[in-house]
Amino acid sequence: MYSTDLTETQWQFIKSSLNEKERKRKYDLRTIWNAIHYVVKTGCQWRLLPSNFPKWQLVYYYYSKWASLELYDLILETLRNKVRVKMGQKAEASLGIMDSQSVRWGNNRSLNGIDGNKKIKGIKRHVIVDKNGFLIAIMVCVANIHDSKAALLLMRIIKECLSSIKVIIADGGYRGELAEQVKKIYGYIINVVMRTDNESSNFKPVHKRWVIERTFSWFDNDRRLCRNYELLAESSETMVKLSAIKLLLNKI
């Protein structure tokens, strides 16, 4: 029994989304999910899963299968809407907050680049969250890609998800022609919010825009996300989605 194991309420929610046929199984799917959550939280390698979980090959098979079926996206969206309604908000968000997080590499075989501004070699996570900090969209690329260039691809992901987002808050890294391009191509309004404090004053977080920084700190609570250990960008994105799902499951 681990702290990452699903409760009965959480499992019933996941089970209703899996759409798996009822049949006799050697290992319960709930145990598979517990193993995946264990990997995300502890950061262990698949091959080093504790022996009380099913064989790592089986766990990885289901992890890959559900990722290819975009099941994690469905669960994430359903969970986010459910939690928002529970908080007295509309199910679908109309406001998004966008930023990027540079992450050091932990696997020398994975794609990587150098973020010259932050002196980090690895990848960048380009993220959009709602006003609560709940994940809406994620895109991973090498760290040397500028935020303004990656943002266009992130907008495409939002459009394909049929998101209800209308306005996106961003920092100064997204200034320039990007806002006009996004509005013309995708119809979203990017509102660039700059800091107003100067060097002599105390630091003050920008209202709403800094919600996404809390999201990044949530990611860092899961050791699998502290560094990038994934070979593929798609795998890195999946791990972030699983981390967001784990967070939202604790709020239902």
VOBA-1610 file (N, C-alpha, C; in pm, whole numbers, padded with zeros to 5 digits, always signed):
BEGIN
Met+00085-00120+00000Met+00000+00000+00000Met+00088+00124+00000Tyr+00073+00206-00102Tyr+00152+00329-00114Tyr+00059+00451-00109Ser+00118+00565-00076Ser+00038+00688-00069Ser-00014+00731-00205Thr+00046+00678-00313Thr+00003+00712-00449Thr-00113+00624-00497Asp-00150+00522-00420Asp-00258+00432-00462Asp-00391+00507-00470Leu-00473+00468-00566Leu-00604+00530-00584Leu-00699+00490-00473Thr-00780+00586-00430Thr-00890+00554-00339Thr-01003+00492-00420Glu-01104+00440-00350Glu-01216+00378-00419Glu-01290+00479-00507Thr-01311+00600-00456Thr-01379+00704-00534Thr-01300+00740-00659Gln-01169+00757-00643Gln-01084+00791-00756Gln-01083+00680-00860Trp-01077+00555-00814Trp-01074+00444-00908Trp-01205+00432-00985Gln-01318+00453-00920Gln-01447+00445-00988Gln-01455+00550-01099Phe-01397+00667-01075Phe-01395+00770-01178Phe-01309+00725-01296Ile-01189+00675-01268Ile-01100+00629-01375Ile-01163+00512-01450Lys-01221+00419-01376Lys-01280+00300-01436Lys-01390+00335-01535Ser-01469+00436-01503Ser-01578+00477-01593Ser-01526+00537-01723Ser-01399+00581-01723Ser-01340+00643-01842Ser-01259+00545-01927Leu-01222+00431-01870Leu-01135+00337-01942Leu-01205+00268-02057Asn-01332+00238-02041Asn-01408+00169-02145Asn-01344+00036-02184Glu-01290-00035-02084Glu-01231-00167-02107Glu-01337-00275-02086Lys-01330-00380-02166Lys-01426-00489-02154Lys-01406-00562-02021Glu-01518-00598-01960Glu-01511-00676-01836Glu-01473-00820-01870Arg-01362-00863-01815Arg-01318-01001-01837Arg-01227-01041-01721Lys-01199-01166-01712Lys-01112-01214-01606Lys-00968-01174-01636Arg-00904-01110-01539Arg-00768-01064-01556Arg-00680-01116-01443Lys-00555-01139-01474Lys-00461-01180-01371Lys-00432-01065-01278Tyr-00423-00942-01335Tyr-00396-00822-01256Tyr-00508-00721-01279Asp-00557-00666-01171Asp-00663-00566-01179Asp-00607-00438-01242Leu-00690-00371-01324Leu-00645-00247-01387Leu-00617-00138-01284Arg-00683-00146-01172Arg-00655-00050-01065Arg-00510-00061-01019Thr-00458-00182-01012Thr-00319-00203-00975Thr-00225-00146-01081Ile-00265-00156-01207Ile-00185-00097-01316Ile-00176+00054-01298Trp-00289+00117-01270Trp-00291+00262-01250Trp-00207+00301-01129Asn-00215+00223-01023Asn-00133+00251-00905Asn+00015+00247-00939Ala+00054+00151-01023Ala+00194+00140-01063Ala+00239+00260-01145Ile+00152+00306-01237Ile+00185+00424-01319Ile+00200+00547-01230His+00110+00565-01135His+00120+00679-01043His+00247+00670-00959Tyr+00286+00548-00923Tyr+00408+00529-00845Tyr+00530+00575-00925Val+00534+00543-01053Val+00645+00585-01138Val+00651+00737-01148Val+00536+00802-01168Val+00532+00948-01181Val+00579+01015-01052Lys+00532+00966-00940Lys+00564+01029-00811Lys+00707+01006-00769Thr+00755+00883-00779Thr+00889+00850-00728Thr+00999+00870-00829Gly+00965+00869-00959Gly+01065+00887-01063Gly+01148+00764-01093Cys+01105+00648-01045Cys+01184+00526-01067Cys+01173+00481-01213Gln+01268+00401-01256Gln+01264+00344-01390Gln+01156+00236-01396Trp+01104+00215-01517Trp+01000+00114-01534Trp+01050-00022-01485Arg+01174-00054-01517Arg+01228-00186-01481Arg+01247-00203-01331Leu+01243-00092-01256Leu+01267-00097-01112Leu+01138-00085-01031Leu+01025-00110-01093Leu+00900-00112-01018Leu+00907-00218-00908Pro+00855-00188-00790Pro+00855-00288-00681Pro+00786-00418-00723Ser+00826-00526-00664Ser+00778-00658-00703Ser+00631-00682-00670Asn+00573-00599-00581Asn+00431-00617-00550Asn+00340-00558-00657Phe+00398-00490-00756Phe+00323-00446-00873Phe+00335-00553-00982Pro+00249-00549-01084Pro+00266-00641-01198Pro+00400-00618-01267Lys+00438-00709-01355Lys+00564-00695-01428Lys+00565-00562-01503Trp+00683-00500-01507Trp+00693-00367-01566Trp+00652-00367-01713Gln+00673-00477-01785Gln+00634-00483-01926Gln+00483-00467-01942Leu+00407-00528-01850Leu+00261-00518-01857Leu+00215-00376-01823Val+00276-00317-01720Val+00240-00180-01681Val+00271-00084-01795Tyr+00387-00100-01857Tyr+00425-00011-01967Tyr+00335-00033-02088Tyr+00292-00155-02110Tyr+00201-00184-02222Tyr+00072-00103-02207Tyr+00013-00106-02089Tyr-00112-00031-02068Tyr-00087+00120-02071Tyr+00024+00162-02015Tyr+00060+00305-02020Tyr+00068+00354-02164Ser+00134+00279-02250Ser+00148+00317-02391Ser+00015+00306-02465Lys-00060+00202-02434Lys-00188+00181-02501Lys-00283+00297-02473Trp-00296+00335-02347Trp-00387+00444-02310Trp-00339+00578-02363Ala-00207+00594-02375Ala-00154+00718-02432Ala-00188+00728-02580Ser-00174+00617-02654Ser-00203+00617-02797Ser-00352+00639-02825Leu-00436+00598-02732Leu-00581+00618-02746Leu-00625+00757-02698Glu-00528+00839-02653Glu-00555+00973-02600Glu-00650+00970-02482Leu-00641+00861-02406Leu-00727+00845-02290Leu-00692+00945-02181Tyr-00564+00974-02165Tyr-00523+01067-02061Tyr-00579+01207-02087Asp-00588+01246-02214Asp-00646+01376-02247Asp-00793+01380-02208Leu-00865+01272-02235Leu-01007+01265-02201Leu-01027+01272-02050Ile-00949+01194-01975Ile-00962+01193-01830Ile-00927+01330-01772Leu-00822+01392-01824Leu-00780+01523-01775Leu-00888+01628-01796Glu-00946+01629-01916Glu-01052+01727-01944Glu-01174+01704-01856Thr-01217+01578-01843Thr-01333+01548-01762Thr-01311+01583-01615Leu-01193+01550-01565Leu-01159+01582-01426Leu-01155+01733-01403Arg-01091+01804-01493Arg-01080+01950-01478Arg-01218+02014-01476Asn-01306+01972-01565Asn-01441+02027-01568Asn-01516+01995-01439Lys-01500+01874-01390Lys-01568+01830-01268Lys-01523+01912-01147Val-01392+01934-01136Val-01339+02010-01023Val-01378+02157-01032Arg-01379+02212-01153Arg-01419+02352-01170Arg-01565+02372-01127Val-01652+02280-01166Val-01793+02289-01126Val-01806+02277-00974Lys-01727+02189-00915Lys-01728+02172-00769Lys-01685+02301-00699Met-01599+02380-00764Met-01551+02506-00707Met-01645+02622-00737Gly-01758+02593-00802Gly-01856+02697-00832Gly-01826+02775-00958Gln-01745+02718-01048Gln-01709+02783-01174Gln-01774+02712-01290Lys-01769+02774-01407Lys-01817+02708-01528Lys-01725+02592-01561Ala-01782+02489-01621Ala-01704+02368-01649Ala-01588+02397-01743Glu-01610+02477-01846Glu-01506+02505-01944Glu-01449+02645-01922Ala-01318+02654-01927Ala-01250+02781-01902Ala-01250+02868-02027Ser-01266+02998-02009Ser-01256+03093-02120Ser-01125+03171-02114Leu-01057+03165-01999Leu-00930+03235-01980Leu-00818+03134-01960Gly-00710+03153-02033Gly-00593+03068-02019Gly-00470+03149-01982Ile-00374+03084-01919Ile-00248+03148-01882Ile-00136+03064-01943Met-00045+03129-02014Met+00057+03058-02092Met+00197+03095-02044Asp+00283+02995-02036Asp+00423+03018-02002Asp+00502+02891-02035Ser+00633+02898-02020Ser+00718+02782-02047Ser+00807+02754-01927Gln+00850+02629-01916Gln+00939+02585-01809Gln+01055+02508-01870Ser+01177+02555-01847Ser+01295+02485-01895Ser+01334+02377-01795Val+01359+02256-01846Val+01386+02141-01760Val+01518+02076-01803Arg+01604+02050-01707Arg+01733+01987-01738Arg+01714+01844-01785Trp+01802+01798-01871Trp+01793+01662-01921Trp+01843+01564-01815Gly+01786+01445-01814Gly+01831+01341-01725Gly+01865+01215-01802Asn+01856+01225-01935Asn+01883+01110-02022Asn+01958+01161-02143Asn+02086+01123-02155Asn+02169+01179-02263Asn+02134+01127-02400Arg+02035+01036-02410Arg+01991+00988-02541Arg+01870+01065-02594Ser+01811+01147-02510Ser+01692+01221-02551Ser+01729+01349-02625Leu+01634+01402-02701Leu+01656+01529-02770Leu+01674+01640-02666Asn+01762+01734-02696Asn+01784+01843-02602Asn+01841+01963-02674Gly+01829+02076-02611Gly+01888+02200-02660Gly+01928+02284-02541Ile+01984+02402-02564Ile+02032+02487-02456Ile+01950+02615-02452Asp+01887+02639-02338Asp+01819+02765-02313Asp+01924+02865-02268Gly+01969+02951-02358Gly+02077+03044-02327Gly+02042+03144-02219Asn+01914+03176-02206Asn+01872+03274-02106Asn+01884+03218-01964Lys+01843+03093-01947Lys+01845+03031-01814Lys+01961+02936-01794Lys+02046+02922-01897Lys+02164+02836-01888Lys+02126+02692-01852Ile+02023+02641-01920Ile+01974+02506-01894Ile+01980+02425-02023Lys+02038+02305-02015Lys+02042+02214-02128Lys+01936+02108-02109Gly+01843+02101-02202Gly+01735+02004-02189Gly+01618+02037-02278Ile+01499+02043-02219Ile+01376+02066-02295Ile+01301+02185-02236Lys+01196+02225-02307Lys+01102+02325-02257Lys+00961+02267-02258Arg+00890+02288-02150Arg+00748+02255-02145Arg+00669+02383-02166His+00594+02388-02274His+00508+02502-02302His+00367+02465-02257Val+00314+02543-02165Val+00193+02501-02093Val+00089+02612-02096Ile-00038+02571-02103Ile-00151+02661-02081Ile-00236+02603-01970Val-00269+02686-01871Val-00353+02644-01759Val-00472+02738-01747Asp-00573+02698-01668Asp-00685+02787-01641Asp-00651+02875-01522Lys-00745+02953-01473Lys-00716+03049-01366Lys-00686+02981-01232Asn-00716+02851-01223Asn-00686+02777-01102Asn-00548+02710-01108Gly-00487+02713-01224Gly-00359+02645-01242Gly-00373+02503-01292Phe-00494+02462-01331Phe-00517+02326-01381Phe-00476+02318-01528Leu-00407+02212-01563Leu-00351+02198-01697Leu-00460+02190-01804Ile-00440+02266-01912Ile-00529+02261-02029Ile-00455+02199-02148Ala-00333+02244-02171Ala-00257+02193-02285Ala-00108+02195-02252Ile-00034+02103-02312Ile+00110+02091-02290Ile+00177+02055-02422Met+00291+02120-02449Met+00372+02084-02565Met+00518+02090-02524Val+00594+01988-02560Val+00735+01979-02522Val+00822+01991-02647Cys+00928+02070-02637Cys+01025+02082-02746Cys+01163+02102-02685Val+01266+02108-02769Val+01401+02132-02718Val+01410+02274-02662Ala+01503+02295-02570Ala+01505+02419-02491Ala+01547+02542-02570Asn+01610+02524-02686Asn+01659+02641-02760Asn+01552+02704-02849Ile+01432+02648-02853Ile+01323+02708-02930Ile+01264+02824-02851His+01254+02940-02914His+01201+03058-02844His+01053+03042-02816Asp+01009+03102-02705Asp+00869+03089-02663Asp+00771+03135-02770Ser+00802+03243-02836Ser+00710+03299-02935Ser+00690+03205-03054Lys+00793+03128-03090Lys+00780+03033-03201Lys+00702+02909-03158Ala+00729+02861-03039Ala+00659+02742-02990Ala+00513+02772-02962Ala+00481+02897-02931Ala+00343+02932-02896Ala+00246+02906-03010Leu+00290+02924-03133Leu+00201+02898-03248Leu+00161+02751-03253Leu+00257+02661-03225Leu+00225+02519-03223Leu+00134+02485-03106Leu+00154+02554-02993Leu+00068+02531-02877Leu-00075+02577-02906Met-00089+02686-02980Met-00223+02733-03018Met-00294+02631-03106Arg-00215+02564-03190Arg-00273+02462-03278Arg-00328+02346-03195Ile-00256+02309-03089Ile-00303+02202-03000Ile-00433+02243-02933Ile-00440+02367-02887Ile-00562+02417-02823Ile-00680+02413-02920Lys-00653+02451-03044Lys-00759+02452-03145Lys-00808+02311-03173Glu-00716+02216-03183Glu-00754+02077-03211Glu-00832+02015-03096Cys-00808+02065-02974Cys-00880+02014-02857Cys-01020+02075-02844Leu-01056+02163-02937Leu-01185+02233-02934Leu-01205+02304-02800Ser-01100+02366-02753Ser-01105+02436-02624Ser-01191+02561-02633Ser-01252+02598-02520Ser-01336+02717-02514Ser-01257+02843-02480Ile-01124+02832-02476Ile-01039+02946-02442Ile-01060+03060-02542Lys-01072+03182-02489Lys-01086+03300-02575Lys-00971+03399-02555Val-00930+03415-02429Val-00823+03510-02395Val-00711+03434-02325Ile-00586+03464-02362Ile-00469+03399-02303Ile-00376+03505-02247Ile-00344+03493-02119Ile-00251+03585-02053Ile-00110+03529-02065Ala-00014+03615-02100Ala+00125+03571-02117Ala+00220+03679-02067Asp+00349+03643-02055Asp+00448+03740-02009Asp+00516+03806-02128Gly+00620+03884-02099Gly+00687+03962-02202Gly+00757+03880-02308Gly+00781+03751-02281Gly+00847+03666-02379Gly+00763+03641-02503Tyr+00635+03676-02496Tyr+00544+03652-02609Tyr+00505+03782-02680Arg+00586+03886-02660Arg+00559+04013-02728Arg+00591+04005-02876Gly+00550+04109-02949Gly+00583+04117-03090Gly+00465+04081-03179Glu+00496+04021-03293Glu+00394+03990-03393Glu+00312+03867-03357Leu+00352+03797-03252Leu+00283+03673-03216Leu+00134+03695-03192Ala+00100+03799-03117Ala-00040+03823-03081Ala-00126+03841-03206Glu-00076+03915-03304Glu-00152+03937-03427Glu-00165+03807-03508Gln-00057+03730-03512Gln-00061+03603-03585Gln-00161+03506-03523Val-00158+03496-03391Val-00249+03405-03321Val-00394+03446-03342Lys-00420+03576-03333Lys-00558+03624-03351Lys-00606+03601-03494Lys-00516+03619-03591Lys-00553+03604-03731Lys-00574+03457-03767Ile-00486+03368-03719Ile-00491+03227-03758Ile-00590+03148-03674Tyr-00587+03172-03540Tyr-00664+03087-03450Tyr-00779+03158-03380Gly-00779+03291-03381Gly-00889+03365-03320Gly-00876+03388-03171Tyr-00760+03355-03112Tyr-00739+03378-02970Tyr-00675+03515-02947Ile-00709+03575-02834Ile-00651+03705-02797Ile-00543+03682-02692Ile-00419+03722-02723Ile-00310+03711-02627Ile-00289+03845-02559Asn-00304+03847-02429Asn-00288+03968-02348Asn-00155+03957-02274Val-00056+04035-02319Val+00077+04034-02258Val+00076+04124-02136Val+00104+04067-02020Val+00104+04141-01894Val+00248+04151-01845Met+00296+04274-01830Met+00434+04297-01788Met+00439+04333-01640Arg+00552+04305-01578Arg+00573+04346-01439Arg+00592+04497-01432Thr+00540+04557-01325Thr+00550+04703-01308Thr+00647+04742-01199Asp+00697+04644-01120Asp+00789+04679-01012Asp+00928+04707-01068Asn+01006+04787-00997Asn+01143+04817-01037Asn+01241+04755-00939Glu+01369+04773-00964Glu+01471+04708-00885Glu+01470+04752-00739Ser+01428+04875-00712Ser+01432+04927-00576Ser+01314+04882-00491Ser+01210+04832-00553Ser+01092+04791-00479Ser+01095+04642-00452Asn+01010+04598-00360Asn+00999+04456-00329Asn+00930+04384-00444Phe+00967+04257-00460Phe+00907+04178-00568Phe+00759+04155-00539Lys+00676+04171-00642Lys+00533+04145-00629Lys+00488+04059-00747Pro+00429+03944-00720Pro+00382+03858-00830Pro+00268+03924-00905Val+00266+03904-01036Val+00162+03963-01119Val+00033+03883-01102His-00076+03953-01076His-00205+03888-01054His-00243+03801-01174Lys-00292+03681-01146Lys-00337+03582-01244Lys-00222+03519-01322Arg-00130+03602-01374Arg-00025+03546-01457Arg+00064+03450-01380Trp+00081+03473-01252Trp+00172+03391-01173Trp+00108+03263-01123Val-00017+03243-01156Val-00083+03115-01121Val-00008+02999-01185Ile+00044+03020-01304Ile+00111+02912-01375Ile+00243+02872-01308Glu+00304+02966-01233Glu+00426+02932-01160Glu+00395+02831-01050Arg+00277+02841-00991Arg+00236+02742-00892Arg+00217+02606-00958Thr+00167+02606-01080Thr+00151+02480-01154Thr+00287+02414-01175Phe+00387+02492-01211Phe+00521+02437-01230Phe+00575+02378-01099Ser+00543+02442-00987Ser+00588+02387-00858Ser+00515+02257-00827Trp+00390+02245-00871Trp+00317+02118-00856Trp+00386+02007-00935Phe+00431+02040-01057Phe+00503+01942-01138Phe+00628+01893-01065Asp+00699+01985-01001Asp+00824+01949-00935Asp+00803+01861-00812Asn+00679+01851-00764Asn+00651+01759-00653Asn+00661+01613-00696Asp+00652+01590-00827Asp+00666+01455-00881Asp+00807+01440-00937Arg+00881+01345-00883Arg+01024+01335-00915Arg+01049+01298-01061Arg+00952+01236-01126Arg+00969+01201-01267Arg+00976+01327-01353Leu+00923+01439-01302Leu+00918+01563-01380Leu+01027+01662-01341Cys+01104+01632-01235Cys+01209+01725-01193Cys+01317+01739-01299Arg+01342+01631-01371Arg+01430+01631-01488Arg+01360+01555-01600Asn+01409+01572-01720Asn+01347+01501-01833Asn+01421+01370-01858Tyr+01353+01259-01825Tyr+01411+01127-01844Tyr+01354+01056-01967Glu+01265+01122-02039Glu+01195+01057-02151Glu+01273+01075-02280Leu+01271+00973-02365Leu+01338+00980-02494Leu+01260+01066-02593Leu+01128+01058-02586Leu+01042+01126-02683Leu+00967+01242-02618Ala+00940+01344-02698Ala+00863+01458-02648Ala+00723+01415-02609Glu+00666+01320-02686Glu+00532+01272-02654Glu+00527+01206-02516Ser+00631+01134-02480Ser+00636+01070-02349Ser+00647+01174-02238Ser+00724+01280-02263Ser+00735+01388-02165Ser+00600+01455-02143Glu+00526+01476-02252Glu+00393+01536-02240Glu+00298+01446-02162Thr+00307+01315-02188Thr+00220+01220-02119Thr+00246+01220-01970Met+00372+01228-01929Met+00405+01230-01786Met+00348+01353-01718Val+00351+01466-01788Val+00293+01588-01731Val+00142+01574-01716Lys+00078+01515-01815Lys-00067+01494-01807Lys-00103+01401-01691Leu-00023+01297-01671Leu-00048+01205-01560Leu-00031+01275-01426Ser+00068+01364-01418Ser+00087+01441-01295Ser-00033+01531-01267Ala-00085+01594-01374Ala-00203+01680-01359Ala-00326+01599-01320Ile-00340+01479-01377Ile-00452+01391-01342Ile-00444+01351-01195Lys-00325+01318-01149Lys-00307+01278-01010Lys-00345+01390-00914Leu-00310+01513-00953Leu-00346+01629-00871Leu-00497+01649-00864Leu-00562+01641-00980Leu-00707+01664-00984Leu-00785+01552-00916Leu-00734+01430-00921Leu-00801+01320-00854Leu-00810+01345-00703Asn-00713+01417-00649Asn-00715+01448-00506Asn-00813+01559-00470Lys-00876+01619-00573Lys-00968+01730-00549Lys-01115+01694-00574Ile-01139+01571-00621Ile-01279+01534-00647Ile-01344+01479-00520
//
